[in-house]
Each structure stands twice: as structure tokens, then as C-alpha cells.
Amino acid sequence: MALRPYIVGNWKMNGTRATLPEARAIDRIAGRFPSVEVGITPPFTLLSAMVNDLSHVSVGGQNCHAEAAGAFTGEISAPMLVDAGAQFVLVGHSERRWKFGEGDSLARAKAEAGLAAGLGVILCVGEREEMRLAGRAVETVTAQLKASLPRVDGMVGHLSIGYEPVWAIGTGRVPTLADVSAMHRAIRTALIEVYGPAGARIRILYGGSVTSANAAELLGGDEVDGALVGGASLTAEAFAGIIMAAAARVEA
Ligand code: 13P
């Protein structure tokens, strides 16, 4: 693993103030493994509290609006995330794409808004099961990626990609290591095509049913620079094994 591993826990719509001790326990673990960059995306309601409480874990938003401000009831902008102390934002998560009807151009606009506000951006892509079964997973994800990538000069260093096969999210099913590697290699090729040599330095995270039991194997895939973790990031006990697996790869 050539790039510093990046392990991000996406809490989705989970967690209340009663869960903050769990985040503090994750922070203590992250402090023991400085070779790994650890992030959490809590629900917006916990963002400021986590920013205050955590010192080794970066805190990010799960989504943002593409505009900086305006009449968009219920939405939160990238500059507002910065104001709350967030350091990064997820955009284009498959739950936004498939449950809220967000497409590639919106993911791209949000990515550009996040970068313009000074946030790190994790742009998520992933195929649905029918595309995988039709043998069209790489083609689908590559097209999604190219249509969603932000085109902002000089900001590529703040971009990461999350590859999350939709059918692997929350299901306990994961692609074979060969399929993960093939997809990550294709994503790397596309990133270099779009950004030139800077594309080689963009971290590509795998997400979808990552646990402490399979993290070491998945992190060993080609061009796998980290993991985007849902369910197994909600407790320090479950998340610790994934952080440790990433640290072990740096030391290997
Ligand atoms: P699970 O780890 O629960 O499958 O979720 C993955 C995910 O969507 C992270 O963003």
C-alpha cells in the first residue's frame, strides 16, 4: 500500500449524544496508530460535538448541498460544514444516489463545492447487482466515475474515491478479492486519464460489508488504499480491528 491508508467510518443515520463515548474510544485507538488516517462521518447533529471531543480522528459530513447558501430547506452547505469544524465530506454515496435519486452531475457539483470550500472530498461510486451479474460492473463504475469527478484545478490532492458495490453495502456480501482489485485498477487508470500523474496519488477506498474479519484481505487488494466502513464503524470494538489491519499493512 503506497499511500497512507485512510479508514473512514460512515455512521449514516445512526448515533446520538449517548454514542459519543464510542467515538472517543475510536479516537483513542486512532491515536495509537498514527500511520493510518482515520475519519468518521457522523450525522450532522453530532458533528460539532465530535469535532470538540476527538483529536486523532478527522470528522466529516455525509453529504452537502452544491450551493453555498440559499433557500434550500433541510440542506447543509460545504462552507457550513467547514464552519462546524468538518475536514471532509462524502459525496455521491450510493444511498444518496439510489434512495434519494442523486445522479452523477449532482455528485460532481457537490464534490466541486466541497473542494472549493476547502474540504477533503470522498466521491463514492459503485455498481448495482444487475450490472455486476451482466458482467458490466467495471464499465458502469468507470462511466459513473468519469461523469462525477470534480474538475477543479489544483485540488486533486484533496480528493479520494470510495468504491462501494451497492449490493455489498450492509449485506455481509463482498466481491472476490480479484474483483475488488480489477475494479480498483480500472478506477486508477481512469483517474490518471482524467488528472494525469496526480491521479496516481488519489486514495481509492473499498466499502461494503468491511469487518475486522475481512479487512486485512480486502486492504491487500491492488490499488486499495483504505476502507469506507458502515456498520462495523459504530463501535470501537468492531472498528479497532479494521484500523489495526490497515496499520499492519503499512508495517508489512
Ligand atoms: P457497511 O459497511 O455497513 O456495508 O456500509 C458501507 C457503506 O455504505 C459505508 O459508506
Residues whose N, C-alpha, C, O or C-beta is under 5 A from the ligand:
A	BS01	13P	N10 A168 I169 G170 T171 G207 G208 S209 V210 L228 V229 G230 G231 A232
